[in-house]
Amino acid sequence: MRTAIAAAGAAGLVVSMAAVSASAGTAAPARPALALVSPVTDVTVTSDEDRGTDLNLGAYVVAGNAPIEVRATRANYNSPVVAKQIVNGKAVALPKGLVTDFSGLGKFLHVTLTDASGKKALDIDQSLCLNGEGSRTRPDAPATSPYPDGCTANPFTQGAVWGLQTGWSASTYSYDQAPIKQLADGKYKATVTVNKAYRDFFKIPAAQSTLSLNVTVVKGEGCDPGHGIRGCFAAKDAKKPALKGKALVPHAARPTGKATTPKGPKPDLVSVPAWGIQVAPGEEGTPDAGKDFLAFSATVWNAGPSPLVLDGFRRQGKDLMDAYQYFYDDKGKEIGYQNTGTMEWDPREGHTHWHFTDFARYSLLNAKQSEVVRSQKEAFCLAATDSIDYTVKNANWHPFNTDLHTACGDHTSLSVREVLDVGSGDTYEQFRPGQSFDITNLPNGEYFVEVKANPEGKLFEGNTKNNVALRKVILGGVKGARTVKVPAVGVINVP
């Protein structure tokens, strides 16, 4: 169960905003660049003793007579995040300190709740994702929005684009926000206010920057795993939902004619340092029981300027496909292809789809950076699971092939198309089979997790100098109780 809002909620937002829209043939009325609105004054939210309170207050921000676009970038892993609003093609820097990561506009809202006795029960700041769930609010608003979906980020994201289309709304609540502390059941008065730094920057009038709401907190119905991450607040190491999109259909037949590698744009595969690193025991009841493993997540992304597009065509009666990479000109027209090896069927639980072989390689190196252990995993189903840098040239803000179950086929598939679009990365997280090193008999000390993209050079790239990333780890402890310390990478202190 999520927040209960009056049935007329969404429609009320559209009607209330449409009431001030311009009549045909007249100039658009003056509107603030952003306005804080709500279609209701009474909201019911749920609270659970394990998860806390789900603070969806039914509040939205709405763009005025022009879109709001903000780009956040990090020059390198040693640099802070810098955010700029794009106004008529020019970049205007947001005040320092407002945006510190890639989750959105930090501390955009201030929320207070007081109980029936007038005692303050909650006093917090909340971030805002301009790419949050929303819709058109006026008849004169554009029919579609060009901006990405959501503000989820990889620990090593380098650039993000956040935007709100003219006349569109974005919810101030995000499914990625963690629940707040548990509130007692009962009635509250809520005040939601845009913080002063943002009021001043976006020139939001006082009347459009504050809401007063009546909030009722009730016990929730508990976590319903059947509704996935939207029915339960996921553990911090759970896999986030895939970006929105749909699978692209492979060509109807294998390419014919002479294979060529034409001049022109190519993809650029870039490895980021391993993350989500932890020591994990081998699974009981398997040959790995009693062993120690170093598990990790790894991401390889495409810095462009061209997408990586692969088709696989099955060999008759075999769990093997022949793989082909396609090339495109500056206008996106297909102009050539090359055979790039094979795709294989992976029947293991957690995979059960087609993998392109030799997309990346994981190695554990010793202090002298010589390989001591190699991960079993070297084949991958390619999909745009993470936004890494949507500010690079030709970045696709709405990547396709984001659903592993459709992009990578099933056991009966005759062909598949796997795509890694520009600006997006493909992440395999630490709970996937093969995402670990056996460290049972390794001595304590300093090591490096190496992530290497395109290790055999089977894929055609425009740049191969950024294919390798290293992450230092320090092993300790004793057999059966190993430990790992993971130093920060520049300012990114994520194990």
N, C-alpha and C positions, 0 to 999 in steps of 0.2 A: 504494500500500500504506500502510495506517495502522498503528496500534499493534496488535500481536498479543497478545491476552489469551486465557486458557484459555476453551474453549467454554462452560464452566459459569459464566463470569464474571457476566453479568447475573442469571442465575437464582440464583447463589450469594449475590448481594447481597440478593435478595428473601428467600431462605430464611433467611439469617443474621439479618435484621432481623425476619422473621416469628416467629422462635423466641422472641423476647422480647415479642411482642404480647400484648395482653390476651385472656383467655378470655372467651367470651360471658357476659354478666351480671356480670362482675367489673370493678373499677376499673382504668383504664389504668395500667400500671406507670410509675414515675418514669423520665423520659428527659430528657437534656439538650436544650436548645432546638435545638442543632445538634450533629451528630457527624460526625467524619471517618472514613470507612470505605473498605475495598477488598475485593472478593470474591476477590482473588488475592494471592499473595506474590511471584510471579515474573512479570515483564513484559518483553516485547521491544519496543524502539522502533527506528525507522529513521533513518538519517542520510544526507544527500546533500551532496556537496561544494559544490553551488551553493546549496542551500536551508538547510542546517544540520540540526539534529536536531529531530525531531518529538517533543516531550516529553509524550506522553499516557501517564501512569503508571497509568491505571485507578483513580484515586482519586475519591471522591464525598463530598459533604456531604449529610446526611439530616436533615430537620426532625423534631422530636420530637412532642409532643402538641398543638402549635399551629402555624399557619403562620408563616413569617418573611416580613415585608413591609417593604421599605425604599423610601422615596420621595426622589429627589434632584431638587433644583430650583436654578435660577439666576434671581435677581430680574430681572436685565438683563445685557447684554453686558459691563458693567463690574464685575459682581459674581462672587464665587467660587461654586462649587457647594456646596450645603449638603445633607447627607443626614440623614434621620430615620427611625427604625424606628417603624412603626405598631403599637402594642400596645393591644388592647382599645379601639380607636378614638382613642387618644391618641398624640401624636407625641413620641418620645424621641430627642433629638439624638445622633448618633454623635460620638465625639471628633473634634475638629478635626484636619484633615490626613489622615484615613483615606481620604476620598473627594474626589478633586480633579477628576474628569471624569465622563463618563457611560458609561464602559466597565465599571463594576462596582465591587465593593469592593476598593479599591486595597491592594496588599501584604497580601492576606489570608493567603497561604501563604508559608512559607520552605522552599525545596528545596535540599538538598545531595546531591551525588554524590561518592563516593570510589572510586578505582580499586583494583585488586587489591593494590597496594603500600601502600594506606592514604592516598595523596595525594588531596587535595581537587581534583576536576575541575570542580565546578560549585557555586556558592553564590549563589542568586538568590531574589528575592521574586517572587510571582505574584499577579495579581488574580483575583477570583472573580466570575463572573456567576451570580447566583442563578437567572436564567432559562435557565441552560445545559441542555444535553441531559440528560434524566433520565426517571424513571418512578416509579410506585408501588413501595414497598418492603415494605408490610405489607397483610395482608387487610383491616384496619380503616381503611386510608387512603381518602380520598375518591376516587371514580372519575375525576374530572377536576380540572384545575388552572385557575384563572381568570387566571393571570399571563401576561404577554407572552412571546413567543418571542425569546430572544437579547437581547444588550445592545449591538447595533450602534447607532451614533449619528451624526447629522449634525454638522458642525462648529458649527452654531448651534442645536443641541438645547437646549431650555430646561427640560424636566422629564422624568423617567424613573420608571418603577415596576419594581422588581425583587422577585420573590417566590418562595418555595418552599412549596408546599402541604404540609399536615400529612402526615407519613409518606412524602413524596416525596423523591427524590434529585435532585441536580444534579451533573453531571460538573465536576471542577475544571479540566478542559481545555476550551478553546474553539477552534473552527476559526478564529476571528478573531485568535487569538494568533499572533504571528510566531514562527517557529522560533528556537530558541536557537542559540548558537554550535555549530559542528560538534564532536562528540565522537568520539574514536577508537573503532573497533570494540573490543568487549570486554565484560568483566563489571564491574558496579559495584554498590555498596551505596547505596541512596537513603533519605534521611530526609525525610519530608514533615510539616511542623508548622504548625498554625494560629498565626499571630503573636500575641504576648501581648496587644496592644491589643484584638484581637477575642475572644481567650479570656476576657478580663476582661469585655468588654461583653456577650457572649452567654452568659457563665458556663458555658463548656465545660470539663468536667473533663479532667485531664491524660490519662487513659486513652482519651478520645474525641477527642483533638486531635493525635495523632502516629501516623504509620505508618512502618514499616520494610519496604522492598521490595528484592528482588533484580532488578537491571535489566541486560538484555543489549542492547547497541547493535550493530546490523548495518547493512550498506550497504543503502540503499533501492533500489527499482527505477526511480527517476527520476520525473520529472513526467509524468503522463498527462493531457494536455489534454482527453481524451475524458470525464474524470470531473469537468470543470468546476473550480470553485474548491475543491472538496473533494479533488480529485486533484492540484492544483497550488496552491502558495501564490501568490496573485495579486500582481501588482505594486501598488505603493501607490496608483496612480491607476486601478486596475481597478474596474469596477462591482461593488458587493457584491451578493450574492444577494437576491432579493426576499423580503420577509417571507412567512410561511406564510399560506395562505388559498385561497379558490376564487372563481371568477367568479360574479357574481350575474346572473341571467337577466333581460333587459328584459321589460317587459309584452308581452303577445302582440300588441297592436295599439296604434296611436296613441291618446293620450287623447282623449276626447270630452267634449262639454259646454263650458260657458263657461270660458275660462282666467281664473284668479284668483290673486291673491297674498294669501293669508289672513294675518291677524295670528298671531304665534307665533314659535317659534325659527327662526332662519335660520343658514346657515353663515357663517363669518367668514374670508375668505381673507386671509392674511398673507404678505408677501414677506420673505425673509431676505436679508442681503447675499450677493452673488455670492462664490463660492469656487472652489478648484481653478484659479486663474487662471494662465495661462502663455502665452508667445509660441510660435506654431507656424507652420511654413512651409506654403505651399499644396501640395497633393498634385501630385506629378509626373505629367505626362501629362494634366492637366486644365487648363481655363482659369485655375485658381488658381495654377498653377506660377509660381514666382518672386515671389509675393506674401507679405506678412507678415500673420499673423492673431493676434488676441488671443482665445484660447479661454477658456471659463469654464464653471462649473457653476452652476445656479440652482435654488432651491427655493421653492415656494409651498405653504403648509400651511393646514389648516383648524382654526381655534381654536374652532369650534363656536358654540353648543351643538348644532347640527343638522348631519347629514352633507350633503355636496353629492352629489346623485344625478341623473344625466343619462341619458336614453334617446335613442338615435338610430334613426330609421326611414328606410330607404333610399328614394330617389326612383327610380322604375322606369327602368332602363337608364342610370343616372348614377352616377358615383363621388362621390355627395353624399347626405347624410342630413339630415333635419330633426331638430333637437335640442330636447328638452323637459326642463325642470327640475321636480322634484317637491318638495312641501313636506309637513312632518310636524308633528303636535302633540307635546305634552310626553311622550306615551305611545308615540310612534313610529308613530302611525297616519297614513297618507297622507290629506291633506286638500285638496290643490290642485295646480295645475301652471301653468307658463307656457312658451310657446315662447321659446327662448333662442338662436336662430340655427341654425347648421348644424354638421355634422361632415363632414370631407373625407378621402378616401383619400390617404395619403402613401406613394408607391411607393419612396422612397429607401432604400438599404441602411442598416440601423441603425434603420429605422422599420417600414415595411411593415405599417401598421395604420391604424385610423381615429383622426383627430385632431378634437377639439373646437376650433373656430376662436375666436380672440381670448380665450384663457384667460389669457395673459400676454404682455408685450411687453418686449423687451430693447433698451436704447439706450445708446450711449456718449456721455456729455456732456463738454463742455469745462470748464475751470476756473470759468466763469461759469454752469455747469449748463445750457447750451444744447445741444440734440442735434446731434451731428456725424456719427454713424453709427447706423443702425438694423439690428439683426440680422434676417436673413431669416426667422427662426423666430417664428411667432406662434400656431401651432396645436399642440395637445398631446393625447396620450392620457393620461387621468387615471388614476392608480393610486397606492395608498398605499405608496410605496417606502421612506420614512424615518419613523421615530418622532421627532417634534419635541417634543411635550409631552403625555405620557400622564397628567398630573395635572389637566388642565383638565376642566371639567364635561362629562359624557357622552362622555369619551374612550373609544374602542373599542380595547381591548388586543389584540384579534384581528381586525384589519381584513381585509375581503374585497377582491376585485379588486386583488390584489397582483402578479399575473402579467400582464405586458404582452401576452403572446401570446394569452391567453384573454380578458382583460378588454376588449381593444381590437379583437378580431375579425380577420378576414382579408378578402381581396378579394371573396369570395363571400358575405359576411355580409349578411343582410337587415336586421338590427337589432343593436345593441350596448347594453350598459349600462356606464357609466363612473362610478366612485364615488371620492370623496375623503373618507375617514372622519374623524371628529373626533379631533384629536390627531396626525394623520399628515400628512406632506408628500409632494409629488410632485417628484422631482428629475430633471432632465435634466443629464447630466454632459458634460464638455468634449469628449469624443470623438464626440458625436452630431452629425450633419449640421445645420448652421444655428446651432450653439452658439458663434458667434465673430463678431468684428468685423474687417473689412478695415482694417488700420492702415498699409498700405504707404506712403501719402503723407501721413500725419498727422505734424505736427511733434512733437518730444519735449516732454514737459511733464506737467502734472497733468490727469487725467481722472477721470470717475466712471462706473462700470458701474451702470446703473439697471435694476432688476427691478420691473416694475409688473404686479400681478395685476389681472385683469378690466378691461383698459384701456378698453374701449368700454361698460362698464356693462351688458353683456348678461346677466350672472348676478345673481341676487337675493341680497343679503347683509344681515346685520344691522349691519355696520360697514364703512365704506369708508375710514376714516382711516389704516389701517395697510397699504394696498395697495402702497406704494412703499418700496423699500430701495435705498440707494446704497452703493457700495464704491469708495473712492478707489484709483486706480492711478497710477503714475508711469512714463511711457514714456521709454525712452532708446535708445542704440545708433544704428546706421546701417541703411539698407535692406539686407535680407538677413541682418542680425544684430541685430535689435531686442531690447531688454531690457525687463523690467517689474519694478517694485518695488511690493509690495502692503502698505501699513501695516496694523497690527493694528486690529481693531475692539474697543475696550475691552481686556479681558484675553484675547480670542480672537485668537491670533497664527497664523492659518492662511491662507496665500496664496490 
